[in-house]
Amino acid sequence: MTAAPADLLIDRPSVADGSALWRIARDSEALDLNSSYSYLLWCRDFAGTSAVARREDGQPIGFVTGYVRPERPHTLLVWQVAVDSAYRGRGLAAALLDGLTARLAAERAITEVETTITPGNTASERLFTSFAARHGATVEREVLFDTGLFPDGPHDPEVLYRIGPLSL
């Protein structure tokens, strides 16, 4: 498991964190930015399947949002992972992902993680393949949503990464 820096706390997000998560996502320059409203809802409705990293003063500096797939109750779908630019390169994204999956393995018997990654997002590819290696899991890849399914014009295909079974 990857350890977070000692001066950081990893816990569940609260509604009050929604605006900070939106800002971190916006400033990432890699994520598809959702509306600020959606981050507030996410922090209310999916706090139990998400995690936030905080500085000593409580300010969010990174997050993982996810949900348990209703038809696959042992699968966590990771929606977004982002770290404030001032805190990148310290293993925080890996610590967030490890901490969240360990918590959900204990609470909900999660044994598999799914995420989608746009081709060319090498940082996300490295994060999830190293996560799989740390947890003795295999990685299967397949196109989840092809370009023709998006109603808002040309879009890169979303590649589904299925990681499991996890040794947590």
C-alpha positions in Angstrom: 0.0 0.0 0.0 1.2 3.5 -0.7 1.4 5.8 2.3 0.2 9.4 2.2 2.6 12.0 3.4 2.3 12.2 7.2 0.8 15.7 7.3 -2.2 14.7 5.2 -5.5 13.3 6.2 -7.5 11.1 3.9 -11.2 10.8 4.6 -14.7 11.1 3.1 -15.7 14.3 1.3 -18.5 16.5 2.7 -20.8 18.8 0.8 -18.6 21.7 1.9 -15.7 20.2 -0.1 -17.7 20.3 -3.4 -16.4 23.6 -4.6 -12.8 22.7 -3.8 -13.2 19.4 -5.7 -14.6 21.3 -8.7 -11.6 23.7 -8.6 -9.1 20.9 -8.4 -10.8 19.1 -11.4 -10.9 22.3 -13.4 -7.3 23.1 -12.8 -6.1 19.5 -13.6 -6.3 20.3 -17.3 -6.8 16.5 -17.8 -10.3 15.7 -16.5 -13.6 16.3 -18.2 -15.0 19.1 -16.0 -18.5 18.5 -14.6 -20.7 21.3 -13.4 -20.0 22.6 -9.9 -23.5 21.4 -8.9 -22.5 17.8 -9.8 -19.5 18.0 -7.4 -21.8 19.2 -4.6 -24.2 16.3 -5.3 -21.3 13.8 -5.5 -20.0 14.9 -2.1 -23.5 14.5 -0.7 -24.6 11.2 -2.4 -21.4 9.3 -3.0 -19.2 10.4 -0.1 -19.2 6.9 1.1 -17.5 5.6 -2.1 -15.2 8.6 -2.5 -12.1 10.0 -0.7 -10.5 13.4 -0.2 -7.0 14.3 0.9 -6.7 17.3 3.2 -3.9 19.5 4.4 -3.5 20.0 8.1 -5.8 23.0 7.9 -8.6 20.8 6.4 -8.3 22.2 2.9 -8.9 19.5 0.2 -5.9 19.0 -2.1 -6.9 15.8 -3.9 -9.8 13.4 -4.4 -11.1 10.2 -5.8 -14.8 10.0 -6.7 -16.4 6.6 -7.3 -19.5 4.5 -6.9 -20.4 0.9 -6.5 -22.0 -0.5 -9.6 -25.6 -1.5 -8.8 -25.4 -4.7 -11.0 -21.9 -5.5 -9.8 -21.9 -4.9 -6.0 -18.3 -5.9 -5.5 -17.1 -3.4 -8.2 -16.0 0.1 -7.5 -16.1 2.4 -10.6 -13.6 5.2 -10.1 -15.1 8.3 -11.8 -12.3 10.9 -11.3 -8.9 11.2 -9.6 -7.3 14.6 -9.2 -4.5 16.2 -7.1 -3.9 19.9 -6.8 -0.8 20.8 -8.9 1.2 21.9 -5.8 0.9 18.4 -4.4 1.5 16.3 -7.5 4.5 13.9 -7.7 4.2 12.8 -4.1 2.2 9.6 -4.5 -1.0 11.2 -3.3 -3.2 9.8 -6.0 -2.0 6.3 -5.3 -2.5 6.8 -1.6 -6.0 8.0 -2.2 -6.9 5.1 -4.4 -5.3 2.6 -2.0 -7.0 4.1 1.0 -10.4 4.2 -0.7 -10.3 0.6 -1.9 -9.0 -0.7 1.4 -12.0 1.0 3.2 -14.5 -0.3 0.7 -13.1 -3.8 0.8 -13.7 -3.8 4.5 -17.1 -2.1 4.3 -18.6 -3.5 1.1 -16.4 -6.5 0.1 -15.1 -4.7 -3.0 -12.9 -7.0 -5.0 -12.7 -5.2 -8.4 -12.1 -1.7 -9.6 -13.2 -0.2 -13.0 -12.3 3.1 -14.5 -12.3 4.6 -17.9 -9.3 6.3 -19.4 -9.1 8.3 -22.5 -6.3 7.0 -24.8 -3.1 9.0 -24.3 -3.7 9.8 -20.6 -0.5 8.2 -19.6 -0.6 9.5 -16.0 -3.9 7.7 -15.4 -2.7 4.6 -17.2 0.4 4.4 -14.9 -1.7 5.1 -11.8 -4.1 2.2 -12.5 -1.6 -0.3 -13.8 0.7 0.3 -10.8 -2.4 0.0 -8.5 -3.1 -3.4 -10.1 0.5 -4.5 -9.6 0.5 -3.4 -5.9 -2.7 -5.5 -5.3 -1.8 -8.6 -7.3 -4.6 -8.0 -9.8 -4.9 -8.3 -13.6 -5.9 -5.5 -15.9 -8.3 -6.1 -18.7 -9.0 -3.3 -21.3 -11.8 -2.8 -23.7 -13.5 0.1 -25.4 -16.5 1.0 -23.3 -18.0 3.9 -25.3 -16.9 4.3 -28.9 -16.8 7.8 -30.5 -20.1 7.4 -32.3 -22.1 7.1 -29.1 -21.4 10.7 -27.9 -24.1 13.1 -29.0 -22.0 16.2 -28.5 -19.6 15.7 -31.5 -16.3 14.0 -31.9 -15.0 12.4 -28.7 -12.1 10.1 -28.0 -13.3 6.6 -27.1 -13.4 5.7 -23.4 -11.4 2.6 -22.6 -12.6 0.6 -19.7 -9.9 -0.7 -17.3 -11.2 -3.7 -15.2 -8.8 -4.4 -12.4 -9.2 -7.5 -10.2 -9.4 -9.6 -8.3 -7.7 -7.4 -5.7 -5.6 -8.6 -2.8 -6.4 -6.1 -0.1 
